[in-house]
Amino acid sequence: MGAYQVLIVGAGFAGSEAAYRLAREGVRVGLLTQSLDSVMMPFLPPKPPFPPGSLLERAYDPADPRLWTFHARAKYLLEAERNLHLFQATATGLLLEGSRVVGVSTWEGPPVEAERVVLAVGSFLGARLRIGEVEEEAGRLSEASYPDLFQHLLALGFRFLEREGEVPETPTTPGYRVRYHAFHPEEWEAATFRLKRLEGLYGLGLCVREGDYALMSQEGLRLAEHLLHELG
């Protein structure tokens, strides 16, 4: 059923880590991102220790901690996996067959079908970014949020908590704050990452749990292990 066994929406640290692990185990994975230029792009240089054997560990080079080169190494490793398709699109809603999720609709038009869908959309649901007195609809600097997907999830009855994150000023970027929505703890199972309201749907990363890069990487690996068990 579908083009992918697992479709992961969001190519941040958690989503990319899960996709990389699954693909290396032979699972057909689609990794959807709104921007190929921001795949696994950190705000600040990641700091070890990292999960052994993880994509985060493989992409990290202590001799070159620049954010762009870290992103480039991670993206190269993802694109080198033959079972993984990294592509650019904007998810606008879930495709349903009864109570089961079978893919996502996209702003670009073509639907993307999958046996299982993982929402790893970070701080991009119902997100508002503020720099000084200026506020815009964005999940992080220069990156649009997922307004259509968020409204679709609300219409399906999902409940959310509002959270706020702060990104400090760096020599090249201003500091800013982001208010965003994460799934209510009663909507998902911490052990399996399942979003209980629908079958075949999972939540991962900041949209369910707060944490640093290493924790997001670890959570991605943990979800991958659970899905590998499910897929047999």
Salt bridges, closest charged atoms under 4 A:
GLU25 OE2 - ARG21 NH1 2.72
ASP64 OD1 - ARG66 NE 2.89
GLU81 OE2 - ARG24 NH1 3.10
GLU115 OE1 - ARG116 NH1 3.89
GLU135 OE2 - ARG128 NE 3.19
GLU135 OE1 - ARG130 NH2 3.22
GLU135 OE1 - ARG179 NH2 3.25
GLU143 OE2 - ARG140 NE 2.62
GLU162 OE2 - ARG179 NH1 3.71
GLU162 OE2 - HIS181 NE2 3.80
GLU164 OE2 - ARG177 NE 2.46
GLU166 OE1 - ARG177 NH1 2.66
GLU186 OE1 - ARG159 NH1 3.12
GLU187 OE2 - ARG159 NE 3.10
GLU187 OE2 - ARG197 NH2 2.70
GLU189 OE2 - ARG194 NH1 3.34
GLU199 OE1 - ARG100 NH1 3.65
GLU219 OE2 - ARG209 NE 2.66
GLU219 OE1 - ARG222 NH2 3.19
GLU225 OE2 - ARG21 NH2 2.54
GLU230 OE1 - ARG116 NE 2.89
GLU230 OE2 - HIS226 NE2 3.07
